Amino acid sequence: MSKAESMLQPLSGWQLWAAAMFLSMANLIAILDMTIANVSVLTIAGGLAVTPTQGTWVITSYAVAEAITVPLTGWFTQRYGSVKVFVIAMAAFGLCSALAGLSTSLGFLVFARVLQGMAGGPLMPLSQTLLLRIFPKEKAGAATGIWAMTTLVGPVLGPILGGWICDNYSWPWIFLINLPIAGACAYICWKILRRYETKIVRNPIDVIGFVLLIIWVGALQIMLDEGKNLDWFSSNIIVSLAVIAVVGFVAFLIWEFTEEHPIVDLRVFRHRGFSAAVLTISLTFAGFFAANVLTPLWLQSFMAYTATDAGMTTAWIGITAFFTAPMVAAMSMKMDPRKLVFVGVLWLGVITLYRTVATTDMSYWDIAMPLMLLGLGMPFFFIPSTAAALASVDEAETNSAAGLMNFMRTLSGAIATSMVTSYWEDEITRNRAELVGVIDPAQITYSQLIEQGLSEFQAMAVLERMVTEQSVMLATNELMLVVALMLIFSAFVIWLVPKPTRTIDPSASH
């Protein structure tokens, strides 16, 4: 057997599953680090003697850096090769995680998080495309299923793990635990996958496109992260960031569509199937993230759940999704993926619609059961929609398409997170103002409380708590209705995708 032939020899059984496990772990820790610090901000701020507002830059810095590098994945892989980029990014992610864990000042921690986010950006799309590359064509659905499970479980597991580590150890360990995982992933994936290295094309570097990308994505991400703290467009800083983001985005579009060698290949959006599938993914993830962010906020703030209890409750989404994903992966290889996506997203919308009648008297299982049902539907959306998107582009465009798809998914989640928290608080205030004028107008409840032996102050406090709880419950249900309608609408968008005429060829050299 010649050297060239041996390089193309398929992986053995144990090599295939070892590579799949470590590629999935790479995707998991990249996603985990988007959310693991969310519940740890107060602990980190206290440890570094800074305010909680300053502590949020630990989250913002990572999100901005990652959002910039995710769409650059296609360009990186063309210039340096998919496997090499993945291994270097994985190793850098581990080293930067160690730097973050060893930080003794906020400035150095933010710097380390920026580097960590830059390294983590390519891990999500490349873990996906490499899985598709190494799996036999008939098992491409299984590869997508493996990747989807880590993508679905990551956002749920992050807050739970972050809270548990901070409660039982110390905050640096939320970063230090990445080092051995990243080291093992980088070493094993290089040993097993280097035979699958892609062809290198040394195109000129699109410096202007790169700068424009940094400007508009950075401005938009900072605006979304800080908008709530600065009261949105009443702040000159937020207005300035919005103008920079819009102008930078328009300039970026014009430049990238006219540049001969763009740093982000936006031409993949010429494929109607890809554009429609990405629109479905973006809308659905926006709705899913909105509900996923709102649920623990509601449970912790007004249902007397601890952070750990709230995390364990929302974890039901990931648990049921984990068990459903393999079955859906097998189905996606035999059925029209549009049908699976339509059923899955419609299911998510219907279950979310059911959640609009929640009350403050709900038991644990009243809350957990709809979340379990949501998890059952998530793989029906995520696995076939991802496959439909990547199957709609030319094989040579797969890396660029995966990077842009993950970028749009991440961006839609960031936008939804910012909007839902602001809208929720505004609705609570509005509902409270309305309820204050109509609750107990004849003071019947107030009189009953006084007769039960409460003081006037205590009776007023009970009424105040009732008003607040109902205001929150109304605002939560109103938001769930908006999310449900968004999901139901996005279920129909998938029919804009033409019926796929091919499955993804994992052996293609992209």
C-alpha positions as CSV (number, residue, x, y, z in Angstrom):
1,M,0.0,0.0,0.0
2,S,1.4,3.4,-1.0
3,K,1.8,6.2,1.5
4,A,-1.0,8.2,-0.1
5,E,-3.3,5.2,0.1
6,S,-2.5,4.6,3.8
7,M,-3.2,8.2,4.6
8,L,-6.8,7.7,3.2
9,Q,-7.3,4.5,5.1
10,P,-10.5,4.8,7.3
11,L,-10.0,4.9,11.1
12,S,-10.4,1.7,13.0
13,G,-13.4,1.3,15.3
14,W,-11.7,2.4,18.5
15,Q,-9.9,5.3,16.8
16,L,-13.2,6.5,15.3
17,W,-14.9,6.6,18.6
18,A,-11.9,8.0,20.5
19,A,-11.7,10.8,18.0
20,A,-15.5,11.4,18.2
21,M,-15.3,11.6,22.0
22,F,-12.5,14.1,22.1
23,L,-13.9,16.2,19.3
24,S,-17.2,16.3,21.2
25,M,-15.3,17.2,24.4
26,A,-13.7,20.1,22.6
27,N,-17.0,21.4,21.5
28,L,-18.4,20.9,25.0
29,I,-15.8,22.9,26.9
30,A,-15.9,25.7,24.3
31,I,-19.7,26.0,24.9
32,L,-19.3,25.5,28.6
33,D,-17.1,28.5,29.0
34,M,-19.7,30.7,27.4
35,T,-22.0,30.0,30.4
36,I,-19.9,28.6,33.3
37,A,-18.8,32.1,34.4
38,N,-22.3,33.5,34.4
39,V,-23.2,32.2,37.9
40,S,-19.6,32.9,39.1
41,V,-19.5,36.6,38.5
42,L,-20.2,37.6,42.1
43,T,-17.7,35.1,43.4
44,I,-15.0,36.3,41.0
45,A,-15.8,40.0,41.7
46,G,-15.4,39.4,45.4
47,G,-12.2,37.4,45.0
48,L,-10.6,40.2,42.9
49,A,-12.1,43.1,45.0
50,V,-14.1,44.6,42.1
51,T,-17.7,45.5,41.6
52,P,-20.2,43.0,40.1
53,T,-20.6,45.3,37.2
54,Q,-16.9,45.2,36.5
55,G,-17.0,41.5,37.0
56,T,-19.4,41.0,34.0
57,W,-16.5,41.9,31.7
58,V,-15.3,38.3,32.4
59,I,-18.3,37.2,30.4
60,T,-18.3,40.0,27.8
61,S,-14.6,39.7,26.9
62,Y,-15.0,36.0,26.1
63,A,-18.2,36.5,24.1
64,V,-16.7,39.3,22.0
65,A,-13.5,37.4,21.2
66,E,-15.3,34.2,20.3
67,A,-17.9,36.0,18.2
68,I,-15.1,37.5,16.1
69,T,-13.2,34.3,15.5
70,V,-16.1,31.9,14.8
71,P,-16.9,33.3,11.3
72,L,-13.1,33.3,10.5
73,T,-12.9,29.5,10.7
74,G,-13.2,29.0,7.0
75,W,-10.4,31.4,6.3
76,F,-8.1,29.9,9.0
77,T,-8.7,26.4,7.6
78,Q,-8.0,27.4,4.0
79,R,-4.7,29.0,5.0
80,Y,-3.4,26.5,7.6
81,G,-5.5,23.3,7.4
82,S,-8.5,22.1,9.4
83,V,-6.7,19.7,11.7
84,K,-3.8,22.0,12.4
85,V,-6.1,24.9,13.2
86,F,-8.2,22.7,15.5
87,V,-5.3,21.3,17.4
88,I,-3.6,24.7,17.9
89,A,-6.9,26.3,19.0
90,M,-7.5,23.4,21.4
91,A,-4.0,23.7,22.9
92,A,-4.3,27.5,23.1
93,F,-7.7,27.2,24.8
94,G,-6.1,25.1,27.5
95,L,-3.2,27.4,28.1
96,C,-5.4,30.6,28.1
97,S,-7.8,28.8,30.6
98,A,-4.8,28.2,32.9
99,L,-3.8,31.9,32.6
100,A,-7.4,32.9,33.5
101,G,-7.3,30.6,36.5
102,L,-4.0,32.0,37.7
103,S,-5.2,35.7,37.4
104,T,-4.8,37.9,40.4
105,S,-6.3,41.1,38.9
106,L,-9.4,41.8,36.8
107,G,-7.3,43.3,34.0
108,F,-5.3,40.2,33.5
109,L,-8.3,37.9,33.8
110,V,-10.1,39.9,31.1
111,F,-7.0,39.7,28.9
112,A,-6.8,35.9,29.4
113,R,-10.6,35.6,28.7
114,V,-10.1,37.5,25.4
115,L,-7.4,35.0,24.3
116,Q,-9.5,32.1,25.5
117,G,-12.5,33.3,23.5
118,M,-10.3,33.7,20.4
119,A,-9.0,30.2,20.7
120,G,-12.5,28.8,21.5
121,G,-14.2,30.3,18.4
122,P,-13.0,27.8,15.8
123,L,-13.5,24.8,18.1
124,M,-17.3,24.6,17.6
125,P,-17.5,24.6,13.8
126,L,-14.3,22.5,13.3
127,S,-15.3,19.9,15.8
128,Q,-18.5,19.5,13.7
129,T,-16.8,19.4,10.3
130,L,-14.1,17.0,11.5
131,L,-16.6,14.6,12.9
132,L,-18.3,14.6,9.5
133,R,-15.0,14.1,7.8
134,I,-13.9,11.0,9.8
135,F,-17.3,9.2,10.0
136,P,-18.3,7.0,7.1
137,K,-20.9,8.5,4.9
138,E,-23.7,6.2,6.1
139,K,-23.0,7.3,9.7
140,A,-23.0,11.0,9.1
141,G,-26.2,11.3,11.1
142,A,-24.5,9.7,14.1
143,A,-21.7,12.2,13.8
144,T,-24.1,15.1,13.8
145,G,-26.0,13.6,16.7
146,I,-22.8,13.3,18.8
147,W,-22.0,16.9,18.1
148,A,-25.5,18.1,18.8
149,M,-25.7,16.4,22.2
150,T,-22.7,18.4,23.4
151,T,-24.1,21.6,21.9
152,L,-27.4,21.1,23.6
153,V,-26.1,20.0,27.0
154,G,-23.3,22.6,27.2
155,P,-25.4,25.7,27.9
156,V,-27.4,23.8,30.6
157,L,-24.4,22.2,32.3
158,G,-22.3,25.4,32.4
159,P,-24.2,27.2,35.2
160,I,-24.6,24.0,37.2
161,L,-20.9,23.2,37.1
162,G,-19.9,26.8,37.7
163,G,-22.1,27.2,40.7
164,W,-21.0,23.8,42.2
165,I,-17.3,24.6,41.7
166,C,-17.6,28.0,43.3
167,D,-19.7,26.6,46.2
168,N,-17.3,23.8,47.0
169,Y,-13.9,25.0,45.8
170,S,-12.8,28.4,44.4
171,W,-13.5,30.3,41.2
172,P,-10.1,29.7,39.5
173,W,-11.1,26.0,39.1
174,I,-13.8,26.9,36.6
175,F,-11.0,27.7,34.3
176,L,-8.2,25.4,35.5
177,I,-10.3,22.3,34.8
178,N,-10.0,23.0,31.1
179,L,-6.2,22.5,31.0
180,P,-6.0,18.7,31.2
181,I,-9.1,18.2,29.0
182,A,-7.7,20.6,26.3
183,G,-4.3,19.0,26.5
184,A,-5.7,15.5,26.0
185,C,-8.0,16.6,23.2
186,A,-5.2,18.4,21.3
187,Y,-2.7,15.5,21.6
188,I,-5.1,12.6,20.7
189,C,-6.8,14.5,17.9
190,W,-3.5,15.3,16.3
191,K,-2.3,11.7,16.5
192,I,-5.5,10.3,15.1
193,L,-6.7,13.0,12.6
194,R,-3.6,14.4,11.0
195,R,-4.2,12.1,8.0
196,Y,-7.4,14.1,7.3
197,E,-5.6,17.4,6.9
198,T,-7.1,19.6,4.3
199,K,-5.4,21.3,1.3
200,I,-3.8,24.6,2.1
201,V,-4.5,27.7,-0.1
202,R,-2.3,30.7,0.6
203,N,-4.7,33.5,-0.4
204,P,-3.8,37.1,0.4
205,I,-4.9,38.3,3.9
206,D,-8.0,40.4,3.9
207,V,-6.8,43.0,6.5
208,I,-9.6,45.5,5.9
209,G,-12.3,42.8,6.2
210,F,-10.7,41.5,9.4
211,V,-10.7,45.0,10.9
212,L,-14.3,45.7,9.9
213,L,-15.4,42.4,11.4
214,I,-13.7,43.3,14.7
215,I,-15.3,46.7,14.8
216,W,-18.9,45.8,14.1
217,V,-19.0,42.5,16.0
218,G,-17.2,44.0,19.0
219,A,-19.4,47.0,19.1
220,L,-22.6,44.9,18.8
221,Q,-21.5,42.4,21.5
222,I,-20.5,45.1,24.0
223,M,-23.8,46.9,23.3
224,L,-25.8,43.8,23.9
225,D,-23.9,42.9,27.1
226,E,-23.9,46.4,28.6
227,G,-27.2,47.7,27.3
228,K,-29.2,46.7,30.3
229,N,-26.7,48.1,32.8
230,L,-26.6,51.5,30.9
231,D,-30.4,51.7,30.3
232,W,-30.0,51.1,26.6
233,F,-30.5,54.0,24.2
234,S,-30.8,56.6,27.0
235,S,-27.0,56.2,27.2
236,N,-24.7,57.9,24.8
237,I,-22.3,55.0,25.0
238,I,-25.0,52.5,23.8
239,V,-26.1,54.9,21.0
240,S,-22.5,55.3,19.9
241,L,-21.9,51.5,19.9
242,A,-25.1,51.0,17.9
243,V,-24.0,53.5,15.2
244,I,-20.6,51.9,15.0
245,A,-22.1,48.4,14.8
246,V,-24.5,49.4,12.0
247,V,-22.0,51.4,9.9
248,G,-19.3,48.8,10.4
249,F,-21.7,46.0,9.4
250,V,-22.8,47.7,6.2
251,A,-19.2,48.5,5.3
252,F,-18.2,44.9,6.1
253,L,-21.0,43.5,3.8
254,I,-20.0,45.8,0.9
255,W,-16.3,45.0,1.3
256,E,-16.6,41.2,1.7
257,F,-19.0,40.8,-1.3
258,T,-16.6,42.7,-3.6
259,E,-13.2,41.4,-2.2
260,E,-11.6,38.7,-4.4
261,H,-10.4,36.8,-1.3
262,P,-12.7,37.7,1.6
263,I,-11.8,36.7,5.1
264,V,-15.4,35.6,5.7
265,D,-17.0,33.9,2.7
266,L,-20.5,35.4,2.7
267,R,-21.1,34.0,-0.8
268,V,-22.4,30.8,0.9
269,F,-25.6,32.7,1.6
270,R,-26.3,32.5,-2.2
271,H,-27.6,29.0,-1.5
272,R,-31.3,29.3,-0.6
273,G,-31.2,26.1,1.4
274,F,-28.4,27.3,3.6
275,S,-29.9,30.8,4.1
276,A,-33.3,29.4,5.0
277,A,-31.8,26.7,7.3
278,V,-29.7,29.3,9.1
279,L,-32.7,31.6,9.5
280,T,-34.6,28.7,11.1
281,I,-31.6,27.9,13.4
282,S,-31.2,31.5,14.4
283,L,-34.9,32.1,15.2
284,T,-35.3,28.9,17.1
285,F,-32.1,29.3,19.1
286,A,-33.2,32.9,19.9
287,G,-36.4,31.5,21.3
288,F,-34.8,28.6,23.1
289,F,-32.1,30.8,24.7
290,A,-34.7,33.4,25.7
291,A,-36.7,30.7,27.6
292,N,-33.5,29.1,28.9
293,V,-32.3,32.4,30.4
294,L,-35.6,33.4,31.8
295,T,-36.4,30.1,33.6
296,P,-33.5,30.1,36.1
297,L,-33.9,33.9,36.7
298,W,-37.5,33.3,37.6
299,L,-36.8,30.3,39.8
300,Q,-34.0,31.9,41.7
301,S,-35.5,35.4,42.1
302,F,-39.1,34.7,42.9
303,M,-39.7,30.9,43.4
304,A,-37.1,30.6,46.3
305,Y,-34.9,28.1,44.3
306,T,-31.1,28.1,45.0
307,A,-28.7,28.5,42.1
308,T,-28.0,24.8,42.2
309,D,-31.6,23.8,42.4
310,A,-32.5,26.1,39.5
311,G,-29.6,24.6,37.5
312,M,-30.7,21.1,38.2
313,T,-34.2,21.9,37.2
314,T,-33.3,23.3,33.8
315,A,-30.8,20.4,33.3
316,W,-33.8,18.3,32.4
317,I,-33.7,19.8,28.9
318,G,-30.2,18.5,28.3
319,I,-30.9,15.1,29.9
320,T,-33.9,14.2,27.7
321,A,-32.2,15.7,24.6
322,F,-29.2,13.5,25.3
323,F,-31.3,10.4,25.1
324,T,-33.3,11.4,22.1
325,A,-30.4,12.6,19.9
326,P,-29.2,9.1,18.8
327,M,-32.6,8.1,17.6
328,V,-33.1,11.4,15.7
329,A,-29.6,11.1,14.2
330,A,-30.6,7.7,12.7
331,M,-34.0,9.1,11.5
332,S,-32.3,12.1,9.8
333,M,-30.4,9.7,7.5
334,K,-33.6,8.2,6.2
335,M,-36.2,11.0,6.2
336,D,-36.6,14.4,4.7
337,P,-34.8,16.6,7.3
338,R,-37.3,19.4,6.7
339,K,-40.1,17.2,8.2
340,L,-38.1,16.5,11.3
341,V,-37.2,20.1,11.8
342,F,-40.8,21.2,11.3
343,V,-42.1,18.7,13.8
344,G,-39.4,19.4,16.3
345,V,-39.7,23.2,16.3
346,L,-43.5,23.1,16.3
347,W,-43.3,20.8,19.3
348,L,-41.0,23.4,21.0
349,G,-43.5,26.1,20.3
350,V,-46.5,24.1,21.6
351,I,-44.7,23.1,24.8
352,T,-43.7,26.7,25.3
353,L,-47.3,27.8,24.7
354,Y,-48.3,25.4,27.5
355,R,-45.8,27.2,29.8
356,T,-47.8,30.5,29.4
357,V,-50.3,29.4,32.1
358,A,-47.7,29.0,34.9
359,T,-48.6,30.0,38.4
360,T,-46.7,30.8,41.6
361,D,-48.2,27.6,43.2
362,M,-46.4,25.2,40.8
363,S,-44.6,22.2,42.3
364,Y,-41.1,21.1,41.2
365,W,-42.5,18.6,38.8
366,D,-45.0,21.1,37.4
367,I,-42.0,23.1,36.3
368,A,-39.7,20.3,35.4
369,M,-42.1,18.3,33.2
370,P,-42.4,20.9,30.4
371,L,-38.6,21.3,30.4
372,M,-38.3,17.5,30.0
373,L,-40.7,17.7,27.0
374,L,-38.7,20.6,25.5
375,G,-35.6,18.4,25.6
376,L,-37.3,15.7,23.7
377,G,-37.9,18.1,20.8
378,M,-34.6,19.8,20.7
379,P,-32.7,17.1,18.7
380,F,-35.5,17.0,16.2
381,F,-34.7,20.6,15.4
382,F,-31.0,20.8,15.8
383,I,-29.6,17.7,14.2
384,P,-31.5,17.8,10.8
385,S,-31.4,21.6,10.5
386,T,-27.6,21.5,10.8
387,A,-27.4,18.7,8.3
388,A,-29.8,20.5,5.9
389,A,-27.7,23.7,6.1
390,L,-24.4,22.1,5.4
391,A,-25.8,19.8,2.7
392,S,-27.1,22.9,0.8
393,V,-23.6,24.3,0.1
394,D,-20.8,23.1,-2.1
395,E,-18.4,20.6,-0.4
396,A,-15.5,23.1,-0.6
397,E,-17.6,25.6,1.4
398,T,-18.4,23.4,4.3
399,N,-15.9,24.9,6.8
400,S,-17.0,28.5,5.9
401,A,-20.6,27.5,6.1
402,A,-20.2,25.8,9.5
403,G,-18.4,28.9,10.9
404,L,-21.1,31.2,9.7
405,M,-23.9,29.0,10.9
406,N,-22.3,28.8,14.4
407,F,-21.7,32.5,14.4
408,M,-25.4,33.3,13.6
409,R,-26.5,30.8,16.3
410,T,-24.2,32.4,18.9
411,L,-25.3,35.9,17.8
412,S,-29.0,35.1,18.0
413,G,-28.5,33.7,21.5
414,A,-26.7,36.8,22.6
415,I,-29.4,39.1,21.2
416,A,-32.1,37.0,22.8
417,T,-30.4,37.0,26.2
418,S,-30.1,40.8,26.3
419,M,-33.6,41.4,25.0
420,V,-35.3,39.0,27.3
421,T,-33.8,40.2,30.6
422,S,-34.6,43.9,29.7
423,Y,-38.1,43.2,28.5
424,W,-38.8,40.9,31.5
425,E,-37.9,43.6,34.0
426,D,-39.8,46.3,32.1
427,E,-42.9,44.1,32.1
428,I,-42.6,43.4,35.8
429,T,-42.6,47.1,36.5
430,R,-45.5,47.8,34.2
431,N,-47.6,44.9,35.6
432,R,-46.8,46.0,39.2
433,A,-48.0,49.5,38.5
434,E,-51.3,48.1,37.1
435,L,-51.8,45.6,40.0
436,V,-51.2,48.1,42.7
437,G,-54.3,50.0,41.6
438,V,-56.6,47.0,41.5
439,I,-55.5,44.6,44.3
440,D,-57.7,44.6,47.4
441,P,-59.6,47.8,46.6
442,A,-62.0,47.2,49.5
443,Q,-59.1,46.3,51.8
444,I,-60.8,42.9,52.6
445,T,-57.5,40.9,52.5
446,Y,-55.8,43.6,54.5
447,S,-58.5,43.5,57.2
448,Q,-58.3,39.7,57.3
449,L,-54.5,39.8,57.8
450,I,-54.9,42.3,60.7
451,E,-57.5,40.0,62.2
452,Q,-55.0,37.2,62.1
453,G,-52.7,39.1,64.3
454,L,-50.3,40.8,61.8
455,S,-49.3,44.3,62.4
456,E,-50.1,47.0,59.8
457,F,-46.5,46.9,58.5
458,Q,-46.6,43.1,58.2
459,A,-49.9,43.1,56.4
460,M,-48.6,45.7,53.9
461,A,-45.5,43.5,53.4
462,V,-47.7,40.5,52.6
463,L,-49.7,42.5,50.1
464,E,-46.5,43.8,48.6
465,R,-45.1,40.3,48.2
466,M,-48.3,39.2,46.5
467,V,-48.2,42.1,44.0
468,T,-44.6,41.4,43.2
469,E,-45.0,37.6,42.7
470,Q,-48.0,38.1,40.4
471,S,-46.3,40.8,38.5
472,V,-43.3,38.5,37.9
473,M,-45.6,35.6,37.0
474,L,-47.5,37.7,34.5
475,A,-44.3,39.0,32.9
476,T,-42.9,35.5,32.7
477,N,-46.0,34.1,31.0
478,E,-46.2,37.1,28.6
479,L,-42.6,36.4,27.5
480,M,-43.3,32.7,27.1
481,L,-46.1,33.6,24.7
482,V,-43.8,35.7,22.6
483,V,-41.2,32.9,22.5
484,A,-43.9,30.3,21.6
485,L,-45.2,32.4,18.7
486,M,-41.6,32.9,17.5
487,L,-40.9,29.2,17.6
488,I,-44.2,28.3,15.8
489,F,-43.3,30.9,13.1
490,S,-39.7,29.5,12.7
491,A,-41.1,26.0,12.2
492,F,-42.7,27.1,8.9
493,V,-39.5,28.9,7.7
494,I,-37.8,25.5,7.2
495,W,-40.0,24.9,4.2
496,L,-38.1,27.6,2.4
497,V,-35.3,25.1,2.2
498,P,-35.3,23.0,-1.0
499,K,-35.4,19.3,-0.5
500,P,-31.7,18.2,0.0
501,T,-30.3,16.4,-3.0
502,R,-27.2,15.1,-1.3
503,T,-25.9,14.0,2.1
504,I,-22.7,15.5,3.4
505,D,-19.7,13.5,2.2
506,P,-17.4,13.2,5.2
507,S,-14.5,12.1,3.2
508,A,-14.4,15.2,1.0
509,S,-11.4,17.4,1.2
510,H,-12.8,20.8,2.1
